[in-house]
Amino acid sequence: MFKNILSLIIAAVLTLNAHYSLGDEDFPSRKYVCPPCKHVHSIFETKEYQEAGKCPVCGMNLIEKPFFEKDELPTIHAGSGSFQFKSKRSNATTPITVFYHKPTTYSPNSKILLVIPGAGRNAWSYRDNWAALAEKHNVLVVSPFYPEKDYSYSAYHLAGVVAGIEFKNYTVSKVDGRVNKYHVADTDVITGAITPNDTWLFQDFDEIFDLVVSVAHSDRQSYDIFGHSAGGQILHRFAILGYSTKVDRIIAANSGSYTLPHLESEYPLGIKGIEIESKSLKEMFSRKLTLLVGELDNAEEHRGTLLHTPALDKQGLGRLSRGRSFYAESMSVAKAMGGDFEWDFCMVEGVGHERKKMAVAAAKLLYGGELCTAKMGI
């Protein structure tokens, strides 16, 4: 009798522990929605589904509807999920949804990676691209969603460093009916004034990390960050202009355009008019920035969308040539200043503008012990 009761108690405890180790406490009320697409403009204002699967309207994979916590601090369970983050930026008006994947082998010492999405802002897709890699390398992956209705091109791609940007009289090139290139004259690019640095997007990154450390009971003191395409644009600018005491390695992948560390050129081509001391310029070259570019992400690549202006085209006609040009020019500036240059340039062979394959390459560099071997002779 006693043994039977004891067995039942042990079984109940094991079941309870398994339940909470998987973080399924909110699963019964979980809802799924279609991510933003042609028929859905907001993940908060759309039809809910009871189970994961594909949207019956567009066929896209359904994602979990962001869960609003009653308390101030969110809950991060094992597996994939999302939470709300309230930015302290002075211009932030609405909470940001952060999609994450917490590995089943997570421990307080597990590494933490922030993933910054491309122009599609599809943080859930980037999270999904990293899910298996997160399990393999025991990394907690978090990816913030900055919807286009709240964050324009200047607020996202340019990290909000300028009040706005306008492209006048532009023309487009299309492939299979989809716009893949914008062409505009330099004089038709109208840029707004430099904004206060407490409004820049970079401010969110350390805050998101601090929140994750708190709610995931992490012992980590620093984090890595990966951005692809528009996310890569944000991150190389983060390395130049952002301030962080907690970021470790920065990987900017497949960026479409670059801000050169030139004091004589105005943003976004250079950093003229932005308050940055020469000491800070020297410090930025010592940061652990890797420019990760696909070998096939060249002038013939039709995936993604690329901006062409005469000034940008001097850097190159494709993302590969532009990345190589930016790296070489930055090295030249660093040497002229007499500072260290710790940045790296790595080409991923046989890969174009493909976020999944670039994620695999980044994971090998960050957590797989792989060295960058294809440096294009730089």
SELUM-21431 format. One record per residue: x, z negated, y of N, C-alpha, C in turn. Coordinates in pm, whole numbers, padded with zeros to 5 digits, always signed. Layout:
REM residues N
XZYXZYXZY ...
END
This chain:
REM residues 378
+00083+00000-00120+00000+00000+00000+00087+00000+00126 +00180-00098+00129+00268-00109+00245+00351+00018+00261 +00401+00070+00145+00481+00191+00151+00400+00309+00204 +00272+00315+00165+00187+00425+00211+00166+00417+00362 +00141+00294+00412+00121+00275+00556+00249+00310+00631 +00364+00262+00576+00492+00289+00640+00519+00440+00644 +00483+00508+00538+00504+00653+00532+00421+00724+00638 +00296+00674+00654+00208+00734+00755+00263+00711+00896 +00316+00591+00920+00371+00559+01052+00492+00648+01080 +00581+00660+00981+00701+00743+00998+00663+00888+01023 +00564+00936+00946+00519+01074+00964+00463+01096+01103 +00387+00996+01151+00328+01008+01284+00436+01009+01392 +00536+00923+01374+00646+00918+01472+00723+01049+01473 +00753+01102+01353+00825+01228+01346+00746+01342+01409 +00615+01343+01385+00530+01444+01445+00530+01432+01596 +00520+01307+01644+00518+01283+01788+00651+01326+01851 +00761+01290+01785+00891+01327+01839+00909+01478+01842 +00865+01545+01735+00876+01690+01731+00792+01752+01842 +00673+01695+01861+00582+01745+01964+00646+01738+02101 +00703+01625+02135+00759+01609+02268+00898+01671+02281 +00970+01683+02172+01099+01751+02183+01080+01898+02213 +00965+01952+02171+00936+02091+02203+00867+02104+02338 +00825+01991+02395+00762+01995+02526+00625+02059+02524 +00552+02047+02415+00424+02114+02402+00307+02035+02460 +00334+01930+02533+00225+01843+02576+00124+01914+02664 +00166+02023+02731+00071+02093+02817+00024+02224+02754 +00066+02253+02630+00028+02378+02566-00122+02399+02550 -00200+02295+02514-00343+02318+02494-00414+02375+02616 -00364+02344+02737-00429+02393+02858-00358+02513+02918 -00259+02566+02846-00181+02677+02900-00264+02803+02908 -00249+02874+03019-00317+03001+03040-00213+03110+03062 -00252+03234+03038-00161+03347+03054-00224+03449+03148 -00139+03516+03224-00186+03614+03322-00095+03735+03319 -00142+03843+03379-00060+03963+03393+00031+03946+03514 +00158+03981+03503+00246+03974+03620+00206+04079+03723 +00251+04066+03847+00216+04163+03951+00248+04307+03908 +00152+04394+03924+00169+04535+03890+00069+04614+03974 +00030+04734+03931-00060+04817+04011-00199+04757+04026 -00240+04677+03928-00376+04621+03939-00375+04470+03965 -00257+04411+03970-00246+04267+03998-00148+04246+04113 -00194+04181+04217-00110+04158+04334-00053+04016+04338 -00118+03923+04269-00071+03785+04270-00099+03721+04135 +00000+03649+04082-00019+03583+03953-00111+03462+03966 -00147+03429+04089-00237+03315+04110-00382+03358+04127 -00404+03489+04144-00539+03539+04169-00569+03654+04074 -00577+03625+03947-00601+03728+03848-00669+03667+03726 -00711+03751+03635-00781+03706+03516-00689+03625+03426 -00742+03517+03369-00665+03433+03278-00698+03467+03134 -00596+03455+03048-00612+03477+02905-00570+03350+02831 -00628+03330+02716-00603+03208+02640-00476+03213+02558 -00429+03334+02526-00313+03348+02440-00215+03450+02499 -00089+03437+02459+00012+03533+02502-00014+03667+02433 +00035+03773+02493+00015+03907+02437+00037+04010+02545 -00033+04121+02535-00022+04227+02634-00149+04238+02717 -00134+04272+02843-00248+04290+02931-00332+04408+02883 -00462+04392+02862-00545+04502+02814-00564+04613+02917 -00527+04587+03043-00545+04687+03148-00422+04776+03161 -00303+04713+03174-00181+04791+03199-00082+04789+03084 -00101+04699+02988-00012+04693+02872+00114+04610+02892 +00130+04549+03012+00248+04465+03035+00236+04335+02957 +00349+04275+02925+00348+04146+02857+00292+04039+02949 +00197+03961+02897+00142+03851+02975+00247+03741+02991 +00238+03668+03101+00328+03556+03124+00244+03430+03141 +00308+03314+03122+00235+03190+03142+00199+03173+03289 +00078+03131+03317+00038+03107+03456+00111+02982+03504 +00174+02990+03622+00248+02873+03673+00165+02747+03672 +00225+02642+03623+00157+02515+03605+00187+02424+03723 +00084+02377+03791+00101+02290+03906+00098+02144+03860 +00207+02075+03888+00216+01935+03850+00136+01848+03947 +00075+01743+03893+00004+01648+03978+00103+01563+04056 +00219+01539+03996+00321+01458+04061+00413+01548+04145 +00500+01486+04219+00595+01560+04301+00698+01634+04216 +00741+01571+04107+00844+01632+04024+00781+01708+03907 +00832+01828+03878+00777+01907+03767+00829+01859+03633 +00774+01915+03527+00819+01889+03391+00882+02016+03336 +00998+02003+03273+01063+02117+03209+01068+02091+03059 +00990+02166+02983+00986+02148+02838+01078+02248+02769 +01105+02229+02643+01187+02323+02567+01114+02456+02556 +01190+02565+02559+01130+02697+02556+01110+02751+02697 +01020+02847+02712+00997+02912+02840+00880+02851+02914 +00892+02844+03045+00786+02790+03128+00813+02819+03275 +00743+02748+03362+00762+02766+03505+00727+02637+03577 +00777+02623+03699+00743+02508+03782+00747+02549+03929 +00696+02461+04013+00691+02488+04156+00806+02418+04228 +00866+02492+04321+00977+02438+04400+00943+02450+04548 +00956+02341+04620+00928+02340+04764+01060+02344+04840 +01090+02459+04898+01215+02477+04969+01217+02395+05098 +01337+02349+05133+01354+02275+05258+01394+02366+05374 +01401+02497+05348+01431+02588+05458+01329+02572+05570 +01373+02581+05693+01284+02556+05805+01173+02661+05817 +01194+02779+05757+01092+02884+05765+01011+02899+05637 +01033+02812+05539+00959+02820+05413+00818+02765+05432 +00719+02843+05391+00579+02803+05413+00504+02775+05284 +00542+02839+05175+00471+02822+05048+00569+02787+04937 +00524+02713+04835+00612+02680+04722+00657+02806+04648 +00771+02798+04586+00827+02909+04509+00810+02877+04361 +00764+02974+04284+00754+02956+04140+00888+02988+04076 +00935+02897+03994+01063+02916+03924+01034+02926+03774 +01075+03037+03714+01058+03058+03571+01186+03014+03500 +01171+02950+03385+01289+02895+03319+01282+02913+03168 +01397+02898+03105+01403+02884+02959+01501+02771+02928 +01448+02670+02861+01528+02554+02822+01556+02565+02672 +01684+02572+02633+01716+02592+02491+01674+02473+02406 +01644+02500+02281+01599+02394+02190+01711+02295+02160 +01836+02337+02182+01950+02249+02158+01996+02181+02287 +01910+02182+02387+01948+02129+02518+01994+01983+02510 +02097+01954+02587+02146+01817+02603+02183+01799+02749 +02206+01676+02795+02243+01656+02936+02368+01733+02978 +02449+01774+02881+02571+01847+02914+02553+01999+02907 +02432+02045+02876+02408+02189+02868+02432+02255+03004 +02485+02374+03002+02514+02446+03125+02384+02492+03192 +02391+02515+03322+02275+02558+03400+02309+02688+03471 +02221+02786+03460+02241+02917+03521+02120+02954+03605 +02142+02992+03731+02038+03049+03814+02047+03201+03803 +01932+03266+03789+01925+03412+03777+01840+03466+03891 +01900+03552+03974+01831+03607+04090+01785+03750+04058 +01655+03775+04062+01600+03905+04020+01634+04019+04116 +01605+04140+04070+01621+04259+04152+01504+04281+04245 +01491+04403+04296+01389+04434+04397+01247+04414+04347 +01227+04422+04214+01094+04401+04158+01049+04256+04165 +01141+04165+04196+01115+04021+04209+01062+03960+04079 +01073+04031+03967+01014+03990+03839+01099+03885+03770 +01093+03764+03823+01173+03653+03771+01141+03625+03624 +01017+03644+03582+00977+03618+03443+01048+03715+03349 +01066+03841+03390+01135+03939+03305+01283+03905+03294 +01343+03866+03406+01484+03829+03404+01503+03703+03319 +01410+03609+03330+01415+03490+03244+01408+03529+03097 +01317+03621+03065+01302+03665+02927+01428+03737+02876 +01493+03813+02965+01617+03882+02927+01725+03783+02887 +01720+03664+02946+01822+03563+02921+01782+03460+02815 +01659+03466+02765+01609+03361+02675+01695+03348+02548 +01718+03461+02479+01798+03455+02356+01942+03415+02388 +01994+03461+02502+02129+03424+02543+02137+03276+02576 +02028+03223+02633+02022+03079+02664+02029+02996+02536 +01958+03042+02433+01962+02971+02304+02100+02982+02240 +02158+03101+02246+02289+03125+02183+02398+03040+02247 +02396+03030+02379+02504+02961+02450+02465+02822+02501 +02344+02778+02467+02296+02646+02509+02300+02631+02662 +02230+02723+02728+02226+02728+02874+02082+02716+02921 +02057+02629+03017+01926+02620+03080+01921+02724+03191 +01832+02822+03177+01823+02934+03271+01701+02918+03361 +01721+02932+03491+01610+02924+03586+01616+03044+03678 +01499+03104+03706+01493+03225+03788+01380+03213+03889 +01410+03208+04019+01307+03192+04122+01237+03324+04155 +01107+03313+04180+01021+03428+04212+00992+03429+04361 +01044+03533+04431+01020+03550+04573+00929+03672+04593 +00796+03652+04599+00704+03766+04607+00725+03850+04733 +00706+03980+04718+00732+04073+04827+00638+04050+04945 +00518+03998+04918+00424+03974+05027+00474+03863+05120 +00559+03776+05069+00614+03666+05149+00759+03690+05191 +00829+03776+05115+00971+03799+05141+00996+03949+05149 +01014+03997+05271+01039+04139+05295+01179+04179+05250 +01213+04304+05271+01347+04353+05238+01453+04270+05308 +01435+04245+05436+01535+04168+05511+01538+04022+05466 +01422+03967+05430+01415+03827+05388+01472+03808+05248 +01468+03914+05166+01517+03902+05028+01653+03968+05011 +01660+04100+05016+01786+04171+04996+01895+04121+05091 +01857+04098+05216+01955+04057+05317+01956+03906+05337 +01883+03834+05250+01883+03687+05246+01832+03622+05373 +01757+03697+05456+01700+03638+05576+01801+03612+05686 +01919+03672+05676+02023+03649+05777+01985+03714+05911 +01902+03820+05904+01849+03882+06026+01698+03869+06026 +01640+03871+06147+01497+03849+06161+01413+03959+06098 +01471+04077+06083+01399+04187+06022+01483+04312+06025 +01438+04415+05954+01506+04544+05957+01401+04653+05940 +01416+04760+06015+01321+04870+06012+01394+05000+05987 +01340+05082+05897+01398+05212+05867+01302+05320+05919 +01345+05392+06022+01261+05493+06083+01300+05633+06033 +01200+05721+06032+01223+05864+06002+01300+05887+05873 +01271+05807+05772+01343+05822+05646+01277+05929+05558 +01355+05983+05467+01306+06074+05365+01337+06014+05229 +01271+06065+05126+01291+06009+04993+01324+06118+04892 +01392+06077+04785+01414+06162+04668+01341+06097+04551 +01284+06181+04464+01207+06129+04353+01258+06184+04221 +01240+06103+04117+01267+06143+03980+01144+06108+03897 +01084+06208+03834+00962+06187+03754+00852+06121+03838 +00843+06161+03965+00738+06109+04052+00766+05973+04111 +00880+05912+04079+00913+05779+04130+01026+05789+04231 +01010+05719+04343+01114+05719+04445+01237+05646+04393 +01352+05713+04397+01476+05647+04353+01583+05647+04462 +01557+05717+04574+01653+05717+04684+01579+05725+04818 +01631+05649+04914+01585+05657+05052+01701+05710+05136 +01671+05805+05225+01773+05862+05313+01732+05836+05457 +01823+05779+05534+01792+05748+05674+01920+05754+05756 +01909+05800+05881+02024+05806+05971+02063+05666+06016 +02189+05646+06046+02236+05515+06091+02161+05468+06216 +02134+05563+06307+02066+05528+06432+01919+05492+06412 +01866+05523+06293+01727+05492+06263+01713+05364+06181 +01820+05290+06169+01816+05158+06105+01819+05054+06218 +01706+04988+06239+01691+04893+06348+01692+04751+06292 +01793+04676+06327+01811+04541+06272+01778+04435+06374 +01709+04330+06331+01672+04219+06418+01789+04126+06445 +01762+04024+06522+01866+03928+06561+01907+03840+06444 +02029+03786+06452+02078+03691+06353+01993+03563+06361 +01955+03511+06246+01868+03393+06240+01951+03267+06216 +01893+03149+06241+01964+03023+06211+01994+03013+06061 +02110+02960+06027+02148+02958+05885+02065+02864+05799 +01986+02776+05861+01899+02690+05780+01774+02763+05734 +01763+02892+05769+01651+02974+05721+01695+03073+05614 +01824+03080+05587+01875+03180+05492+01838+03142+05349 +01816+03245+05270+01772+03227+05132+01872+03146+05049 +02001+03157+05084+02105+03087+05009+02079+02937+05000 +02009+02882+05100+01986+02738+05105+01911+02687+04983 +01834+02775+04919+01751+02732+04806+01832+02701+04681 +01945+02766+04663+02012+02764+04533+02058+02624+04492 +02127+02554+04580+02170+02417+04548+02050+02325+04530 +01945+02348+04610+01825+02263+04600+01756+02281+04466 +01746+02406+04419+01685+02430+04288+01768+02363+04180 +01900+02376+04191+01988+02311+04094+01968+02160+04094 +01963+02099+04211+01945+01953+04220+01813+01910+04156 +01708+01989+04179+01578+01957+04120+01584+01966+03968 +01646+02071+03918+01658+02090+03772+01740+01976+03711 +01848+01939+03774+01931+01828+03725+01848+01700+03714 +01765+01678+03815+01684+01556+03818+01579+01554+03706 +01501+01661+03696+01389+01660+03601+01432+01689+03458 +01548+01756+03440+01596+01784+03304+01697+01679+03258 +01719+01576+03342+01811+01468+03308+01949+01523+03270 +01998+01612+03355+02126+01678+03331+02242+01599+03390 +02357+01611+03327+02480+01550+03378+02568+01652+03450 +02520+01776+03461+02603+01881+03519+02624+01858+03669 +02745+01887+03714+02781+01874+03854+02782+02008+03926 +02777+02117+03850+02782+02250+03910+02700+02347+03826 +02674+02464+03882+02595+02566+03813+02659+02703+03833 +02623+02797+03746+02661+02937+03761+02540+03012+03815 +02565+03131+03871+02454+03209+03925+02480+03358+03902 +02378+03427+03855+02384+03570+03824+02272+03642+03897 +02306+03753+03960+02205+03834+04027+02227+03980+03995 +02117+04053+03974+02126+04194+03938+02055+04280+04042 +02117+04393+04077+02061+04488+04173+02040+04421+04309 +01915+04405+04355+01895+04334+04481+01947+04191+04471 +01936+04132+04351+01992+03998+04330+02143+03997+04346 +02207+04107+04306+02351+04120+04326+02386+04131+04473 +02301+04200+04548+02321+04207+04693+02318+04067+04754 +02219+03991+04714+02204+03855+04766+02328+03772+04734 +02378+03784+04612+02485+03695+04568+02622+03729+04626 +02652+03857+04650+02782+03883+04713+02775+03838+04859 +02657+03842+04919+02641+03789+05055+02645+03636+05054 +02596+03578+04946+02607+03434+04927+02753+03391+04924 +02835+03470+04854+02978+03438+04844+03046+03446+04981 +02999+03536+05067+03060+03555+05198+03007+03455+05300 +02874+03436+05301+02810+03362+05410+02750+03228+05369 +02722+03212+05241+02653+03091+05197+02746+02971+05188 +02684+02855+05198+02760+02730+05184+02707+02655+05062 +02797+02619+04973+02757+02544+04854+02875+02464+04803 +02848+02340+04769+02950+02256+04708+02929+02246+04557 +02826+02316+04506+02789+02297+04366+02794+02424+04282 +02796+02540+04346+02803+02663+04267+02943+02679+04213 +02953+02724+04089+03082+02747+04027+03111+02897+04025 +03058+02967+03925+03086+03110+03912+02968+03193+03961 +03000+03298+04037+02899+03387+04093+02921+03526+04034 +02817+03583+03973+02826+03719+03922+02723+03805+03993 +02771+03901+04072+02684+03995+04144+02690+04128+04071 +02579+04165+04007+02578+04282+03920+02500+04399+03981 +02558+04518+03973+02491+04643+04010+02428+04640+04148 +02500+04589+04246+02449+04586+04383+02439+04728+04439 +02334+04753+04518+02315+04886+04574+02390+04907+04705 +02409+04800+04780+02483+04811+04906+02556+04679+04930 +02656+04684+05017+02743+04568+05037+02763+04538+05185 +02784+04410+05213+02825+04364+05345+02975+04341+05341 +03049+04421+05415+03194+04407+05417+03235+04288+05502 +03343+04221+05468+03389+04105+05546+03460+04151+05674 +03392+04231+05754+03446+04287+05877+03381+04220+05998 +03460+04169+06086+03407+04105+06208+03368+04207+06313 +03406+04333+06295+03376+04435+06397+03248+04514+06366 +03191+04496+06249+03068+04567+06211+02952+04470+06204 +02837+04514+06256+02720+04427+06259+02654+04421+06122 +02588+04310+06097+02516+04287+05971+02402+04388+05959 +02378+04446+05841+02434+04406+05711+02560+04480+05668 +02611+04572+05752+02735+04640+05714+02855+04547+05723 +02855+04458+05822+02963+04362+05841+02906+04228+05883 +02990+04142+05940+02946+04007+05975+02966+03976+06123 +02972+04081+06204+02985+04063+06349+02865+03984+06402 +02892+03890+06490+02785+03812+06551+02740+03692+06470 +02791+03678+06347+02755+03564+06263+02864+03458+06279 +02823+03338+06306+02921+03232+06328+02991+03197+06196 +03113+03243+06186+03192+03214+06068+03339+03210+06110 +03405+03102+06082+03543+03083+06125+03639+03153+06028 +03759+03183+06080+03858+03249+05995+03893+03163+05875 +03889+03029+05893+03914+02939+05780+03811+02961+05672 +03684+02978+05712+03576+03001+05616+03594+03136+05547 +03644+03236+05623+03670+03366+05564+03775+03355+05453 +03878+03278+05479+03981+03258+05376+03925+03186+05255 +03838+03089+05280+03779+03012+05171+03691+03099+05083 +03620+03194+05145+03527+03274+05065+03601+03361+04964 +03725+03402+04997+03801+03485+04905+03854+03404+04787 +03848+03273+04795+03893+03189+04684+03777+03150+04593 +03656+03195+04625+03541+03164+04539+03545+03247+04412 +03478+03198+04308+03480+03265+04178+03370+03372+04173 +03392+03479+04248+03296+03590+04253+03343+03703+04162 +03254+03748+04074+03280+03866+03992+03179+03974+04028 +03230+04092+04063+03145+04208+04085+03135+04280+03952 +03015+04282+03896+02991+04340+03764+02911+04469+03783 +02970+04582+03745+02907+04711+03771+02909+04796+03645 +02797+04865+03618+02790+04951+03502+02865+05082+03523 +02934+05127+03420+03010+05252+03427+02921+05371+03461 +02797+05368+03413+02705+05481+03434+02613+05461+03554 +02634+05353+03628+02554+05329+03748+02620+05402+03865 +02625+05534+03852+02696+05618+03947+02597+05703+04028 +02647+05807+04092+02563+05890+04178+02453+05962+04099 +02471+05978+03969+02370+06047+03887+02263+05953+03831 +02284+05822+03844+02188+05725+03790+02057+05733+03867 +01945+05746+03796+01814+05758+03863+01730+05631+03852 +01777+05533+03774+01703+05407+03763+01732+05320+03885 +01634+05240+03923+01650+05159+04042+01627+05243+04166 +01642+05182+04283+01624+05251+04411+01747+05227+04497 +01802+05334+04553+01926+05325+04629+01905+05374+04771 +01957+05299+04866+01949+05336+05008+02072+05417+05046 +02048+05531+05114+02156+05616+05161+02151+05629+05313 +02260+05588+05376+02284+05615+05518+02426+05669+05527 +02461+05740+05633+02600+05789+05645+02702+05678+05633 +02674+05560+05692+02769+05449+05686+02781+05395+05544 +02668+05378+05475+02673+05329+05337+02738+05430+05244 +02714+05558+05268+02769+05660+05179+02920+05672+05191 +02978+05616+05298+03123+05610+05306+03179+05515+05200 +03096+05418+05157+03136+05326+05051+03125+05393+04914 +03043+05499+04906+03023+05568+04779+02880+05615+04767 +02856+05706+04673+02721+05761+04655+02646+05693+04541 +02714+05609+04465+02651+05535+04356+02695+05390+04359 +02632+05308+04278+02662+05165+04280+02804+05136+04228 +02851+05215+04134+02986+05194+04083+03090+05216+04193 +03081+05330+04261+03179+05360+04365+03167+05265+04483 +03046+05223+04515+03028+05129+04625+03086+04992+04591 +03068+04949+04468+03123+04821+04426+03275+04824+04427 +03331+04933+04379+03476+04947+04377+03533+04950+04518 +03463+05021+04608+03508+05030+04748+03502+04893+04815 +03395+04819+04791+03381+04686+04850+03491+04593+04802 +03520+04598+04674+03623+04511+04617+03759+04543+04678 +03793+04671+04684+03923+04712+04736+03937+04675+04884 +03832+04697+04962+03835+04664+05104+03845+04514+05126 +03775+04437+05046+03780+04291+05058+03919+04240+05024 +03981+04299+04922+04117+04261+04885+04212+04288+05001 +04192+04401+05067+04277+04438+05180+04262+04339+05295 +04139+04299+05324+04114+04202+05431+04177+04068+05398 +04162+04024+05273+04219+03896+05231+04371+03895+05245 +04435+04003+05203+04581+04012+05213+04626+04011+05359 +04549+04080+05446+04584+04085+05588+04574+03948+05652 +04485+03864+05598+04469+03729+05650+04568+03631+05588 +04639+03676+05488+04736+03589+05423+04675+03486+05332 +04552+03510+05287+04485+03414+05199+04486+03458+05053 +04441+03369+04966+04428+03402+04824+04309+03493+04804 +04314+03573+04698+04202+03660+04664+04171+03639+04517 +04062+03565+04491+04027+03526+04355+03912+03607+04298 +03858+03700+04374+03746+03780+04326+03790+03872+04212 +03693+03912+04132+03721+04000+04020+03624+04117+04022 +03669+04228+03970+03583+04347+03956+03583+04387+03810 +03465+04399+03753+03456+04429+03610+03354+04540+03586 +03399+04645+03520+03310+04755+03485+03262+04740+03340 +03132+04756+03321+03074+04747+03187+03060+04888+03132 +03138+04920+03032+03142+05056+02980+03011+05096+02912 +02969+05220+02939+02852+05277+02873+02718+05222+02919 +02717+05151+03032+02593+05088+03082+02564+05138+03222 +02436+05163+03250+02393+05204+03382+02323+05091+03455 +02213+05124+03523+02140+05024+03601+02040+04953+03509 +02092+04872+03417+02011+04812+03310+02031+04661+03310 +01926+04590+03348+01939+04445+03365+01965+04373+03233 +01906+04419+03123+01925+04351+02995+02070+04359+02948 +02127+04478+02954+02265+04495+02909+02363+04427+03004 +02330+04424+03131+02417+04355+03226+02412+04204+03203 +02296+04154+03161+02284+04011+03129+02373+03976+03009 +02374+04063+02909+02458+04041+02791+02605+04039+02832 +02645+04133+02918+02784+04139+02964+02819+04015+03045 +02728+03971+03129+02753+03851+03211+02766+03727+03124 +02682+03717+03021+02688+03601+02930+02822+03596+02857 +02875+03712+02820+03004+03715+02753+03115+03666+02846 +03106+03706+02973+03207+03662+03070+03194+03513+03100 +03070+03467+03115+03048+03328+03153+03066+03231+03038 +03010+03266+02922+03000+03167+02814+03059+03213+02681 +03100+03340+02675+03151+03392+02549+03302+03399+02542 +03367+03358+02651+03513+03359+02651+03574+03497+02664 +03492+03597+02696+03543+03734+02708+03606+03756+02845 +03718+03828+02846+03786+03860+02971+03745+03998+03018 +03748+04019+03148+03717+04150+03203+03835+04243+03177 +03813+04346+03096+03922+04435+03060+03914+04570+03130 +03795+04611+03174+03778+04740+03241+03770+04719+03391 +03882+04729+03459+03887+04703+03603+03908+04828+03686 +03895+04944+03625+03903+05070+03696+04036+05088+03768 +04141+05025+03719+04272+05043+03776+04293+04978+03911 +04202+04887+03952+04217+04820+04081+04323+04712+04070 
END
